[in-house]
Amino acid sequence: MYFFKSKRLGFRQWLDSDIGPFVELNQDPRVMEFFPKTQSREETLAMVERVKS
């Protein structure tokens, strides 16, 4: 399931269950404070598709 794993981190493919929490993170102004802007659900879904390919 994981591409690789360290003591603190694991890297794996996106799961459908990851998308909802990722959308919430990208819509939170506190999380996105140092990014140009928050992202809508549609923008986040488009990013996920770009990353997956």
PyMOL Python script that loads the backbone (N, CA, C, O; Angstrom):
from pymol import cmd

cmd.read_pdbstr("""\
ATOM      1  N   MET A   1       0.811  -1.188   0.000  1.00  0.00           N
ATOM      2  CA  MET A   1       0.000   0.000   0.000  1.00  0.00           C
ATOM      3  C   MET A   1       0.862   1.263   0.000  1.00  0.00           C
ATOM      4  O   MET A   1       0.536   2.223  -0.697  1.00  0.00           O
ATOM      5  N   TYR A   2       1.952   1.282   0.764  1.00  0.00           N
ATOM      6  CA  TYR A   2       2.825   2.457   0.807  1.00  0.00           C
ATOM      7  C   TYR A   2       3.959   2.317  -0.204  1.00  0.00           C
ATOM      8  O   TYR A   2       4.518   1.235  -0.383  1.00  0.00           O
ATOM      9  N   PHE A   3       4.291   3.438  -0.866  1.00  0.00           N
ATOM     10  CA  PHE A   3       5.462   3.456  -1.742  1.00  0.00           C
ATOM     11  C   PHE A   3       6.711   3.332  -0.889  1.00  0.00           C
ATOM     12  O   PHE A   3       7.612   2.548  -1.186  1.00  0.00           O
ATOM     13  N   PHE A   4       6.746   4.124   0.182  1.00  0.00           N
ATOM     14  CA  PHE A   4       7.808   3.994   1.169  1.00  0.00           C
ATOM     15  C   PHE A   4       7.326   4.596   2.469  1.00  0.00           C
ATOM     16  O   PHE A   4       6.378   5.380   2.499  1.00  0.00           O
ATOM     17  N   LYS A   5       7.985   4.222   3.525  1.00  0.00           N
ATOM     18  CA  LYS A   5       7.571   4.616   4.862  1.00  0.00           C
ATOM     19  C   LYS A   5       8.797   4.904   5.698  1.00  0.00           C
ATOM     20  O   LYS A   5       9.787   4.175   5.640  1.00  0.00           O
ATOM     21  N   SER A   6       8.728   5.980   6.485  1.00  0.00           N
ATOM     22  CA  SER A   6       9.783   6.279   7.441  1.00  0.00           C
ATOM     23  C   SER A   6       9.184   6.144   8.836  1.00  0.00           C
ATOM     24  O   SER A   6       8.050   5.687   8.981  1.00  0.00           O
ATOM     25  N   LYS A   7       9.926   6.533   9.851  1.00  0.00           N
ATOM     26  CA  LYS A   7       9.382   6.474  11.214  1.00  0.00           C
ATOM     27  C   LYS A   7       8.175   7.386  11.382  1.00  0.00           C
ATOM     28  O   LYS A   7       7.274   7.086  12.165  1.00  0.00           O
ATOM     29  N   ARG A   8       8.149   8.512  10.644  1.00  0.00           N
ATOM     30  CA  ARG A   8       7.079   9.497  10.820  1.00  0.00           C
ATOM     31  C   ARG A   8       6.096   9.585   9.665  1.00  0.00           C
ATOM     32  O   ARG A   8       4.953   9.997   9.864  1.00  0.00           O
ATOM     33  N   LEU A   9       6.515   9.207   8.458  1.00  0.00           N
ATOM     34  CA  LEU A   9       5.686   9.436   7.278  1.00  0.00           C
ATOM     35  C   LEU A   9       5.510   8.182   6.448  1.00  0.00           C
ATOM     36  O   LEU A   9       6.367   7.299   6.425  1.00  0.00           O
ATOM     37  N   GLY A  10       4.367   8.127   5.762  1.00  0.00           N
ATOM     38  CA  GLY A  10       4.130   7.070   4.786  1.00  0.00           C
ATOM     39  C   GLY A  10       3.587   7.699   3.517  1.00  0.00           C
ATOM     40  O   GLY A  10       2.743   8.592   3.582  1.00  0.00           O
ATOM     41  N   PHE A  11       4.048   7.256   2.386  1.00  0.00           N
ATOM     42  CA  PHE A  11       3.613   7.800   1.099  1.00  0.00           C
ATOM     43  C   PHE A  11       2.896   6.706   0.321  1.00  0.00           C
ATOM     44  O   PHE A  11       3.423   5.611   0.124  1.00  0.00           O
ATOM     45  N   ARG A  12       1.667   7.032  -0.122  1.00  0.00           N
ATOM     46  CA  ARG A  12       0.848   6.059  -0.826  1.00  0.00           C
ATOM     47  C   ARG A  12      -0.010   6.773  -1.858  1.00  0.00           C
ATOM     48  O   ARG A  12      -0.024   8.003  -1.917  1.00  0.00           O
ATOM     49  N   GLN A  13      -0.724   6.002  -2.670  1.00  0.00           N
ATOM     50  CA  GLN A  13      -1.651   6.565  -3.642  1.00  0.00           C
ATOM     51  C   GLN A  13      -2.822   7.239  -2.916  1.00  0.00           C
ATOM     52  O   GLN A  13      -3.138   6.902  -1.775  1.00  0.00           O
ATOM     53  N   TRP A  14      -3.453   8.188  -3.596  1.00  0.00           N
ATOM     54  CA  TRP A  14      -4.656   8.822  -3.057  1.00  0.00           C
ATOM     55  C   TRP A  14      -5.752   7.781  -2.887  1.00  0.00           C
ATOM     56  O   TRP A  14      -5.896   6.879  -3.712  1.00  0.00           O
ATOM     57  N   LEU A  15      -6.517   7.910  -1.820  1.00  0.00           N
ATOM     58  CA  LEU A  15      -7.731   7.116  -1.621  1.00  0.00           C
ATOM     59  C   LEU A  15      -8.919   8.056  -1.751  1.00  0.00           C
ATOM     60  O   LEU A  15      -8.799   9.251  -1.479  1.00  0.00           O
ATOM     61  N   ASP A  16     -10.061   7.526  -2.166  1.00  0.00           N
ATOM     62  CA  ASP A  16     -11.255   8.369  -2.257  1.00  0.00           C
ATOM     63  C   ASP A  16     -11.563   9.027  -0.917  1.00  0.00           C
ATOM     64  O   ASP A  16     -12.059  10.153  -0.876  1.00  0.00           O
ATOM     65  N   SER A  17     -11.276   8.338   0.166  1.00  0.00           N
ATOM     66  CA  SER A  17     -11.556   8.880   1.502  1.00  0.00           C
ATOM     67  C   SER A  17     -10.627  10.034   1.879  1.00  0.00           C
ATOM     68  O   SER A  17     -10.888  10.719   2.867  1.00  0.00           O
ATOM     69  N   ASP A  18      -9.558  10.269   1.126  1.00  0.00           N
ATOM     70  CA  ASP A  18      -8.644  11.394   1.381  1.00  0.00           C
ATOM     71  C   ASP A  18      -9.210  12.720   0.874  1.00  0.00           C
ATOM     72  O   ASP A  18      -8.837  13.784   1.367  1.00  0.00           O
ATOM     73  N   ILE A  19     -10.099  12.658  -0.101  1.00  0.00           N
ATOM     74  CA  ILE A  19     -10.508  13.860  -0.812  1.00  0.00           C
ATOM     75  C   ILE A  19     -11.305  14.819   0.073  1.00  0.00           C
ATOM     76  O   ILE A  19     -11.032  16.019   0.063  1.00  0.00           O
ATOM     77  N   GLY A  20     -12.271  14.331   0.826  1.00  0.00           N
ATOM     78  CA  GLY A  20     -13.075  15.205   1.700  1.00  0.00           C
ATOM     79  C   GLY A  20     -12.218  16.000   2.678  1.00  0.00           C
ATOM     80  O   GLY A  20     -12.342  17.223   2.735  1.00  0.00           O
ATOM     81  N   PRO A  21     -11.356  15.345   3.445  1.00  0.00           N
ATOM     82  CA  PRO A  21     -10.492  16.089   4.364  1.00  0.00           C
ATOM     83  C   PRO A  21      -9.545  17.063   3.649  1.00  0.00           C
ATOM     84  O   PRO A  21      -9.255  18.138   4.174  1.00  0.00           O
ATOM     85  N   PHE A  22      -9.062  16.693   2.456  1.00  0.00           N
ATOM     86  CA  PHE A  22      -8.175  17.578   1.701  1.00  0.00           C
ATOM     87  C   PHE A  22      -8.927  18.823   1.240  1.00  0.00           C
ATOM     88  O   PHE A  22      -8.383  19.927   1.266  1.00  0.00           O
ATOM     89  N   VAL A  23     -10.175  18.643   0.820  1.00  0.00           N
ATOM     90  CA  VAL A  23     -11.017  19.790   0.441  1.00  0.00           C
ATOM     91  C   VAL A  23     -11.167  20.723   1.639  1.00  0.00           C
ATOM     92  O   VAL A  23     -11.013  21.938   1.507  1.00  0.00           O
ATOM     93  N   GLU A  24     -11.465  20.160   2.803  1.00  0.00           N
ATOM     94  CA  GLU A  24     -11.630  20.981   4.011  1.00  0.00           C
ATOM     95  C   GLU A  24     -10.356  21.755   4.345  1.00  0.00           C
ATOM     96  O   GLU A  24     -10.419  22.937   4.682  1.00  0.00           O
ATOM     97  N   LEU A  25      -9.213  21.101   4.253  1.00  0.00           N
ATOM     98  CA  LEU A  25      -7.940  21.785   4.512  1.00  0.00           C
ATOM     99  C   LEU A  25      -7.734  22.958   3.560  1.00  0.00           C
ATOM    100  O   LEU A  25      -7.339  24.047   3.977  1.00  0.00           O
ATOM    101  N   ASN A  26      -8.005  22.726   2.281  1.00  0.00           N
ATOM    102  CA  ASN A  26      -7.775  23.769   1.285  1.00  0.00           C
ATOM    103  C   ASN A  26      -8.779  24.913   1.373  1.00  0.00           C
ATOM    104  O   ASN A  26      -8.545  25.975   0.795  1.00  0.00           O
ATOM    105  N   GLN A  27      -9.882  24.723   2.075  1.00  0.00           N
ATOM    106  CA  GLN A  27     -10.869  25.777   2.251  1.00  0.00           C
ATOM    107  C   GLN A  27     -10.678  26.538   3.567  1.00  0.00           C
ATOM    108  O   GLN A  27     -11.369  27.527   3.814  1.00  0.00           O
ATOM    109  N   ASP A  28      -9.763  26.093   4.395  1.00  0.00           N
ATOM    110  CA  ASP A  28      -9.529  26.708   5.711  1.00  0.00           C
ATOM    111  C   ASP A  28      -8.530  27.860   5.592  1.00  0.00           C
ATOM    112  O   ASP A  28      -7.372  27.633   5.241  1.00  0.00           O
ATOM    113  N   PRO A  29      -8.958  29.091   5.879  1.00  0.00           N
ATOM    114  CA  PRO A  29      -8.052  30.241   5.756  1.00  0.00           C
ATOM    115  C   PRO A  29      -6.799  30.136   6.641  1.00  0.00           C
ATOM    116  O   PRO A  29      -5.739  30.633   6.263  1.00  0.00           O
ATOM    117  N   ARG A  30      -6.911  29.500   7.801  1.00  0.00           N
ATOM    118  CA  ARG A  30      -5.732  29.357   8.679  1.00  0.00           C
ATOM    119  C   ARG A  30      -4.709  28.421   8.050  1.00  0.00           C
ATOM    120  O   ARG A  30      -3.507  28.677   8.126  1.00  0.00           O
ATOM    121  N   VAL A  31      -5.172  27.344   7.433  1.00  0.00           N
ATOM    122  CA  VAL A  31      -4.266  26.393   6.788  1.00  0.00           C
ATOM    123  C   VAL A  31      -3.596  27.031   5.575  1.00  0.00           C
ATOM    124  O   VAL A  31      -2.413  26.811   5.316  1.00  0.00           O
ATOM    125  N   MET A  32      -4.366  27.820   4.842  1.00  0.00           N
ATOM    126  CA  MET A  32      -3.888  28.392   3.579  1.00  0.00           C
ATOM    127  C   MET A  32      -3.282  29.781   3.748  1.00  0.00           C
ATOM    128  O   MET A  32      -3.107  30.503   2.766  1.00  0.00           O
ATOM    129  N   GLU A  33      -2.965  30.156   4.963  1.00  0.00           N
ATOM    130  CA  GLU A  33      -2.463  31.501   5.270  1.00  0.00           C
ATOM    131  C   GLU A  33      -1.301  31.930   4.378  1.00  0.00           C
ATOM    132  O   GLU A  33      -1.241  33.089   3.967  1.00  0.00           O
ATOM    133  N   PHE A  34      -0.392  31.033   4.076  1.00  0.00           N
ATOM    134  CA  PHE A  34       0.801  31.405   3.312  1.00  0.00           C
ATOM    135  C   PHE A  34       0.707  30.990   1.837  1.00  0.00           C
ATOM    136  O   PHE A  34       1.705  31.005   1.116  1.00  0.00           O
ATOM    137  N   PHE A  35      -0.478  30.626   1.406  1.00  0.00           N
ATOM    138  CA  PHE A  35      -0.756  30.338  -0.001  1.00  0.00           C
ATOM    139  C   PHE A  35      -1.501  31.531  -0.587  1.00  0.00           C
ATOM    140  O   PHE A  35      -2.042  32.344   0.162  1.00  0.00           O
ATOM    141  N   PRO A  36      -1.539  31.651  -1.905  1.00  0.00           N
ATOM    142  CA  PRO A  36      -2.201  32.818  -2.500  1.00  0.00           C
ATOM    143  C   PRO A  36      -3.674  32.955  -2.108  1.00  0.00           C
ATOM    144  O   PRO A  36      -4.157  34.072  -1.927  1.00  0.00           O
ATOM    145  N   LYS A  37      -4.398  31.833  -1.972  1.00  0.00           N
ATOM    146  CA  LYS A  37      -5.813  31.894  -1.617  1.00  0.00           C
ATOM    147  C   LYS A  37      -6.290  30.512  -1.207  1.00  0.00           C
ATOM    148  O   LYS A  37      -5.605  29.514  -1.433  1.00  0.00           O
ATOM    149  N   THR A  38      -7.469  30.460  -0.603  1.00  0.00           N
ATOM    150  CA  THR A  38      -8.086  29.168  -0.332  1.00  0.00           C
ATOM    151  C   THR A  38      -8.553  28.593  -1.665  1.00  0.00           C
ATOM    152  O   THR A  38      -8.629  29.301  -2.669  1.00  0.00           O
ATOM    153  N   GLN A  39      -8.858  27.319  -1.660  1.00  0.00           N
ATOM    154  CA  GLN A  39      -9.299  26.663  -2.891  1.00  0.00           C
ATOM    155  C   GLN A  39     -10.708  26.116  -2.726  1.00  0.00           C
ATOM    156  O   GLN A  39     -11.069  25.597  -1.669  1.00  0.00           O
ATOM    157  N   SER A  40     -11.488  26.238  -3.773  1.00  0.00           N
ATOM    158  CA  SER A  40     -12.834  25.672  -3.778  1.00  0.00           C
ATOM    159  C   SER A  40     -12.739  24.154  -3.904  1.00  0.00           C
ATOM    160  O   SER A  40     -11.671  23.607  -4.177  1.00  0.00           O
ATOM    161  N   ARG A  41     -13.861  23.492  -3.703  1.00  0.00           N
ATOM    162  CA  ARG A  41     -13.908  22.037  -3.880  1.00  0.00           C
ATOM    163  C   ARG A  41     -13.477  21.677  -5.306  1.00  0.00           C
ATOM    164  O   ARG A  41     -12.697  20.745  -5.504  1.00  0.00           O
ATOM    165  N   GLU A  42     -13.987  22.417  -6.294  1.00  0.00           N
ATOM    166  CA  GLU A  42     -13.666  22.130  -7.690  1.00  0.00           C
ATOM    167  C   GLU A  42     -12.173  22.297  -7.965  1.00  0.00           C
ATOM    168  O   GLU A  42     -11.577  21.481  -8.668  1.00  0.00           O
ATOM    169  N   GLU A  43     -11.567  23.351  -7.414  1.00  0.00           N
ATOM    170  CA  GLU A  43     -10.129  23.565  -7.595  1.00  0.00           C
ATOM    171  C   GLU A  43      -9.321  22.439  -6.949  1.00  0.00           C
ATOM    172  O   GLU A  43      -8.330  21.976  -7.513  1.00  0.00           O
ATOM    173  N   THR A  44      -9.748  22.007  -5.773  1.00  0.00           N
ATOM    174  CA  THR A  44      -9.046  20.925  -5.090  1.00  0.00           C
ATOM    175  C   THR A  44      -9.172  19.625  -5.871  1.00  0.00           C
ATOM    176  O   THR A  44      -8.189  18.899  -6.019  1.00  0.00           O
ATOM    177  N   LEU A  45     -10.365  19.320  -6.372  1.00  0.00           N
ATOM    178  CA  LEU A  45     -10.554  18.094  -7.150  1.00  0.00           C
ATOM    179  C   LEU A  45      -9.702  18.114  -8.415  1.00  0.00           C
ATOM    180  O   LEU A  45      -9.144  17.087  -8.802  1.00  0.00           O
ATOM    181  N   ALA A  46      -9.597  19.269  -9.058  1.00  0.00           N
ATOM    182  CA  ALA A  46      -8.747  19.389 -10.249  1.00  0.00           C
ATOM    183  C   ALA A  46      -7.287  19.151  -9.883  1.00  0.00           C
ATOM    184  O   ALA A  46      -6.564  18.496 -10.634  1.00  0.00           O
ATOM    185  N   MET A  47      -6.839  19.675  -8.737  1.00  0.00           N
ATOM    186  CA  MET A  47      -5.460  19.453  -8.305  1.00  0.00           C
ATOM    187  C   MET A  47      -5.213  17.968  -8.039  1.00  0.00           C
ATOM    188  O   MET A  47      -4.179  17.429  -8.432  1.00  0.00           O
ATOM    189  N   VAL A  48      -6.153  17.312  -7.377  1.00  0.00           N
ATOM    190  CA  VAL A  48      -5.999  15.890  -7.097  1.00  0.00           C
ATOM    191  C   VAL A  48      -5.843  15.115  -8.408  1.00  0.00           C
ATOM    192  O   VAL A  48      -4.999  14.222  -8.498  1.00  0.00           O
ATOM    193  N   GLU A  49      -6.633  15.440  -9.410  1.00  0.00           N
ATOM    194  CA  GLU A  49      -6.535  14.761 -10.696  1.00  0.00           C
ATOM    195  C   GLU A  49      -5.174  15.001 -11.354  1.00  0.00           C
ATOM    196  O   GLU A  49      -4.594  14.089 -11.941  1.00  0.00           O
ATOM    197  N   ARG A  50      -4.669  16.233 -11.251  1.00  0.00           N
ATOM    198  CA  ARG A  50      -3.334  16.528 -11.820  1.00  0.00           C
ATOM    199  C   ARG A  50      -2.249  15.728 -11.112  1.00  0.00           C
ATOM    200  O   ARG A  50      -1.341  15.200 -11.753  1.00  0.00           O
ATOM    201  N   VAL A  51      -2.344  15.639  -9.793  1.00  0.00           N
ATOM    202  CA  VAL A  51      -1.330  14.926  -9.012  1.00  0.00           C
ATOM    203  C   VAL A  51      -1.378  13.423  -9.279  1.00  0.00           C
ATOM    204  O   VAL A  51      -0.345  12.754  -9.311  1.00  0.00           O
ATOM    205  N   LYS A  52      -2.586  12.904  -9.468  1.00  0.00           N
ATOM    206  CA  LYS A  52      -2.746  11.471  -9.699  1.00  0.00           C
ATOM    207  C   LYS A  52      -2.188  11.022 -11.041  1.00  0.00           C
ATOM    208  O   LYS A  52      -1.800   9.863 -11.189  1.00  0.00           O
ATOM    209  N   SER A  53      -2.140  11.920 -12.023  1.00  0.00           N
ATOM    210  CA  SER A  53      -1.681  11.495 -13.349  1.00  0.00           C
ATOM    211  C   SER A  53      -0.186  11.538 -13.502  1.00  0.00           C
ATOM    212  O   SER A  53       0.336  11.206 -14.567  1.00  0.00           O
TER     213      SER A  53
END
""", "prot")
cmd.dss("prot")
cmd.show_as("cartoon", "prot")
cmd.util.cbc("prot")
cmd.orient("prot")
